[in-house]
Amino acid sequence: MSDVDNEGKRPLLTAHPLQRVGAYALAFLGGARTPEHLAPSAFDEAVGILTKDAFRAALVRDTKHDQGFWLKASMSFFPNSKMNHPSNAKKDDEEIRTAVRSWRTCPEPGAWPEAACALCGRAAVGFYGKKDVPLAESDVYRNTTPRGHQGLALCWPCLCCFYALPYGCRLTGGPSIALHSWDERFMARTVSRRVERSRQFIALGTADTRGGSDRETIALRALRDHDDRLTAGLELLVFSNNNRGQTLKIQPMDQPLAETGRKLVVQTVRDELAVTIQHWSLGRNVAYDELLYLEALQLTRRCLEGTPYKPFRIWW
């Protein structure tokens, strides 16, 4: 066998939350609704997108560049990889492309270890550590790497799921944010939307400047956009794999979500009431909450003093 066969190009969902997020992201990059619907040819196309975008980051070379956001974000996933290695600053474009292409190419079968993938049980194509698998060497996350091995034994599809993981996360340039649930329909819809947004910022090399980026708001928006009832728990994963230290915070959203939702609704109402309009009779800007106060004042005078009440009418 000279290459990965067709069955070996189909990502399987495993018990690893980050692999699952990446599997859905990989599926959508290949135009499929779920990992199980990803055809072998579409798998190759999705991997091609991953490689092309890795070129895009590597060729920027400097995170302070106007389009350096994707390069900076990649360091929280694949530190010291061919995608963002400091030595790229001294290499020409072709050298960088060759190195990245080699890194993102499946090893030849003759080089595969006699080991099963630690996540799905299929034939592993190698052992992979921190620069390929976020949190692979972290003591705060489950790690199935035996002592003495170079890393986690992974098959090619599972490895590519980790390469696709950034597309399923909210990228910040620092710790990334992912939502995970065992509700597969929720995962399919939520990750697909995130992939669309992430691809935009990866292509532009710029950060997402849209407001409401706090973690709980991201979860609430995902729940709001989900049409069906959530059939399993929801977890918010905030993690970083950079060289300053691997971090992971898992926040179950079952209990705090109601309180967070209440605060979000209250703040939304406050924001709406703070909007101002030019009041034609008062000759100044008036906020919506002041308009309500003025109406209440007129009604009070009507009840207490018999003053004629003239209801306010919207003219805009």
Summary of the structure (lengths in Angstrom):
residues: 316
radius of gyration: 25.4
end to end distance: 71.3
largest distance: 95.2
contacts: 955
relative contact order: 0.12
helix: 46%
strand: 11%
